[in-house]
Amino acid sequence: MNNKIWQVSDFLNQISSLITDKYRQVNMQAEISSIRVHSSGHIYLTLKDKKSQVNCVMFLPDNRRLKFNPQIGDMILIVAIPNIYIQRGDFSLIIKNMQPFGEGQLQREFEKLKLKLKNEGLFDNIHKKTLPKSIRSIALISSPTGAAIKDVIKVFKERAKWIKIVIYPTAVQGNAASLNIIQQIENSNKKNREDIIMLTRGGGGYEDLQSFNDENLARAIFKSEIPVITGIGHQSDTTIADIVADILVPTPSASILIITHTEEQIIENFAKLSKNLYQSLLFNFQKKRGQKTELDNKLHQQKPIMKFYHNMQKIDYNLKSLQDIIQHKIIRGRQQDLIQLNNKLSNLKPITLIYNNIKKIEQNLIYLKDTINKNIYEAKNKIKNNEINLFNNHPKNKVKIKKQQSNNNNKNLQDRFNFIHQQHKNNIKRLDDILSSLNPYNILQRGYAIVITKKDNKPILRAHQTPPKTNIIIKFSDGKIEAVTD
């Protein structure tokens, strides 16, 4: 028997360590009996079964990953960490992950999301994209290790070897699956731009297909510029991704039959197209021949030769009239030009014009002479400046100038030193005066005294600091006396 006497906190810490060491993480199925969302964002809830209940908390960073809205009465499956709150001795579970348990809750969430997206128009046929007539490449988004991708590739090799398959590997089950699929849809749209996107996975339980009931995945499929075909699960399985896709097929294999044709079907389609083309050409030829016969009859009835002669005569008459008009306008125009030239000549007065030109020449000569004189003057000044520079730059003169500069610098340095030295002397004297004024013994020279205790030489600043019969010393400027307080 262990007779150790525990402190409450020590015992609770010991129990907490034992529990957390043995049960680091627990999976639990239970029913929500109460739930409360704190203003901080944390979720506090109570879980129960037929016999017991336990308090739980799911902190904000973890509950942000919830893909459903938990309610009272929901059956859930949690992953949690046992915890004892030492201050109050309360036991609780810290929930790290939570998901609905059973198809009932999942089906309610499915119907709720389906109604929401339907009201937004994501399922409307007007938004469905049509498949291209000629398919050369396919983006295949599926699990790289699943059976569905193997069946799809096998059927493509049998039915359509010429179609290029680009595999975009992704998880198709679990919490991260929907995010992986969204990223691969975006990659196909941004990078390679295949003709169509095929999203497939094999069969599974109802819970296994929940990644395809994700709202963000549905919006990514709707947003895709490339048509999306889904073949998910068995024929009886229908997910949100199937409903929003451009083409829904019951199984992955069935999606291949929609977009591929066998070689026999291609030959048959080519023969049909050839036959239709021949019939179309024959019909158009017969139609054009009938139109030609009809035009010939109309042409014979309207006698176009006579109309041609009449039109030729009309053209000749119009040409003659046009020539007469042009000739008249040209003669009249030249007469007006001659009159204008004569007027201009009268206004110019050639003698005046010659005089003005001579005057301009004289002015230009004067300007030229001034310019030459100015250039000569500037050249002389430049030569004089060069002579001055040459004199100044002579080594002898440079030494003289440098010597003068050195003497000036020495004088300035000595003056600066004397000024700083005097400043320091003045500062030292000022500090000495301040120190002297603060010296308590100098104060004694002015008639004051200092009172200290004889026992420990401590100064007495107030009368009440000394009890009666205390031995004291009174210091003056020229000595001291001893006394005893009353």
JOQUI-V395845 format. One record per backbone hydrogen bond with DSSP energy under -1.0 kcal/mol. NH is the residue of the N-H (numbers start at 1). CO is the residue of the C=O. E is the energy in kcal/mol with one decimal. If there is no record, write none. Layout:
((NH,CO,E) (NH,CO,E))
This chain:
((11,7,-2.7) (12,8,-2.5) (13,9,-2.4) (14,10,-2.2) (15,11,-2.6) (16,12,-2.7) (17,13,-2.2) (18,14,-2.2) (19,15,-2.4) (20,16,-2.7) (21,17,-2.3) (22,18,-1.6) (23,19,-3.3) (26,80,-2.9) (28,78,-2.2) (30,76,-2.0) (31,48,-2.3) (32,74,-2.2) (33,46,-2.9) (34,46,-1.2) (36,44,-2.9) (38,42,-2.9) (41,38,-2.0) (43,58,-2.6) (44,36,-3.4) (45,56,-2.0) (46,34,-2.3) (47,54,-2.6) (48,31,-2.2) (49,52,-2.3) (54,47,-2.4) (56,45,-2.9) (57,93,-2.2) (58,43,-2.7) (62,59,-1.0) (63,59,-2.4) (64,60,-1.5) (65,62,-1.5) (66,63,-1.3) (73,32,-2.9) (74,71,-1.9) (76,30,-2.8) (77,99,-2.7) (78,28,-2.8) (79,97,-2.2) (80,26,-2.8) (81,94,-2.1) (83,92,-2.2) (85,90,-3.2) (86,84,-1.0) (88,85,-1.1) (89,85,-2.3) (90,85,-1.1) (92,83,-2.9) (93,55,-1.8) (94,81,-2.7) (95,57,-2.6) (96,79,-3.1) (97,79,-1.6) (99,77,-1.8) (101,75,-2.7) (106,102,-1.1) (107,103,-2.8) (108,104,-1.7) (109,105,-2.2) (110,106,-2.3) (111,107,-2.4) (112,108,-2.1) (113,109,-2.3) (114,110,-2.4) (115,111,-2.2) (116,112,-1.9) (117,113,-2.5) (118,114,-2.0) (119,115,-2.3) (120,116,-1.2) (121,118,-1.2) (122,117,-2.1) (124,121,-1.0) (127,124,-1.5) (128,125,-1.4) (138,164,-2.7) (139,196,-2.7) (140,166,-2.7) (141,198,-2.6) (142,168,-1.0) (151,147,-2.1) (152,148,-2.3) (153,149,-2.3) (154,150,-2.1) (155,151,-2.3) (156,152,-2.2) (157,153,-2.1) (158,154,-1.5) (159,155,-2.6) (160,156,-2.9) (163,160,-1.1) (164,136,-3.0) (166,138,-3.1) (168,140,-3.0) (170,142,-1.4) (180,176,-2.1) (181,177,-2.4) (182,178,-2.2) (183,179,-2.1) (184,180,-1.9) (185,181,-2.2) (186,182,-2.2) (187,183,-2.2) (188,184,-2.1) (189,185,-1.8) (190,186,-2.2) (191,187,-2.9) (193,188,-2.2) (197,227,-2.7) (198,139,-3.2) (199,229,-3.0) (200,141,-1.9) (201,231,-1.5) (210,207,-1.5) (212,209,-1.6) (213,210,-1.6) (218,214,-1.9) (219,215,-2.1) (220,216,-1.8) (221,217,-2.2) (222,218,-2.2) (223,219,-2.2) (224,220,-1.2) (229,197,-3.1) (230,247,-1.9) (231,199,-2.4) (233,201,-1.8) (237,234,-1.4) (241,212,-2.0) (243,239,-1.8) (244,240,-2.1) (245,241,-1.2) (246,228,-1.1) (247,228,-1.6) (249,230,-2.0) (255,251,-1.3) (257,253,-1.1) (260,256,-1.4) (266,262,-2.1) (267,263,-2.3) (268,264,-2.5) (269,265,-2.8) (270,266,-2.2) (271,267,-2.2) (272,268,-2.1) (273,269,-2.3) (274,270,-2.5) (275,271,-2.4) (276,272,-2.5) (277,273,-2.3) (278,274,-2.4) (279,275,-2.4) (280,276,-2.1) (281,277,-2.5) (282,278,-2.6) (283,279,-2.2) (284,280,-2.3) (285,281,-2.4) (286,282,-2.3) (287,283,-2.2) (288,284,-2.6) (289,285,-2.4) (290,286,-2.0) (291,287,-2.0) (292,288,-2.0) (293,289,-2.0) (294,290,-2.0) (295,291,-1.9) (296,292,-2.4) (297,293,-1.9) (298,294,-1.8) (299,295,-2.3) (300,296,-2.1) (301,297,-1.8) (302,298,-1.6) (307,303,-1.2) (308,304,-1.9) (309,305,-2.1) (310,306,-2.4) (311,307,-2.1) (312,308,-2.1) (313,309,-2.2) (314,310,-2.0) (315,311,-2.2) (316,312,-2.4) (317,313,-2.2) (318,314,-2.2) (319,315,-2.4) (320,316,-2.3) (321,317,-2.2) (322,318,-2.2) (323,319,-2.5) (324,320,-2.1) (325,321,-2.0) (326,322,-2.4) (327,323,-2.7) (328,324,-2.2) (329,325,-2.1) (330,326,-2.4) (331,327,-2.3) (332,328,-2.1) (333,329,-2.2) (334,330,-2.3) (335,331,-2.0) (336,332,-1.8) (337,333,-1.8) (338,334,-2.3) (339,335,-1.9) (340,336,-2.0) (341,337,-2.3) (342,338,-2.2) (343,339,-1.9) (344,340,-2.0) (345,341,-2.4) (346,342,-2.1) (347,343,-1.7) (348,344,-1.6) (349,345,-1.2) (353,349,-1.8) (354,350,-2.4) (355,351,-2.2) (356,352,-2.3) (357,353,-1.8) (358,354,-2.2) (359,355,-2.1) (360,356,-1.9) (361,357,-2.0) (362,358,-2.1) (363,359,-2.0) (364,360,-2.0) (365,361,-2.1) (366,362,-2.2) (367,363,-2.1) (368,364,-2.2) (369,365,-2.4) (370,366,-2.3) (371,367,-2.0) (372,368,-2.1) (373,369,-2.3) (374,370,-2.2) (375,371,-2.2) (376,372,-2.2) (377,373,-2.3) (378,374,-2.4) (379,375,-2.1) (380,376,-2.2) (381,377,-2.2) (382,378,-2.1) (383,379,-2.2) (384,380,-2.4) (385,381,-2.5) (386,382,-2.1) (387,383,-2.0) (388,384,-2.1) (389,385,-2.7) (390,386,-2.6) (391,387,-2.1) (392,388,-2.7) (393,389,-2.3) (394,391,-1.1) (398,394,-2.5) (399,395,-2.4) (400,396,-1.9) (401,397,-2.5) (402,398,-2.8) (403,399,-2.4) (404,400,-2.2) (405,401,-2.4) (406,402,-2.4) (407,403,-2.5) (408,404,-2.3) (409,405,-2.4) (410,406,-2.6) (411,407,-2.4) (412,408,-2.6) (413,409,-2.6) (414,410,-2.6) (415,411,-2.5) (416,412,-2.4) (417,413,-2.4) (418,414,-2.6) (419,415,-2.2) (420,416,-2.5) (421,417,-2.9) (422,418,-2.3) (423,419,-1.9) (424,420,-2.5) (425,421,-2.2) (426,422,-2.5) (427,423,-2.5) (428,424,-2.6) (429,425,-2.3) (430,426,-2.4) (431,427,-2.6) (432,428,-2.3) (433,429,-2.4) (434,430,-2.1) (435,431,-2.6) (436,432,-2.5) (437,433,-2.2) (438,434,-1.4) (443,439,-1.2) (446,443,-1.6) (447,444,-1.8) (450,475,-2.0) (452,473,-2.4) (453,458,-2.2) (454,471,-2.2) (457,453,-1.5) (460,451,-2.8) (465,462,-1.1) (466,463,-1.3) (469,485,-2.2) (472,483,-3.1) (473,452,-2.7) (474,481,-3.1) (475,450,-3.2) (476,479,-3.9) (481,474,-2.1) (483,472,-2.4) (485,470,-1.9))
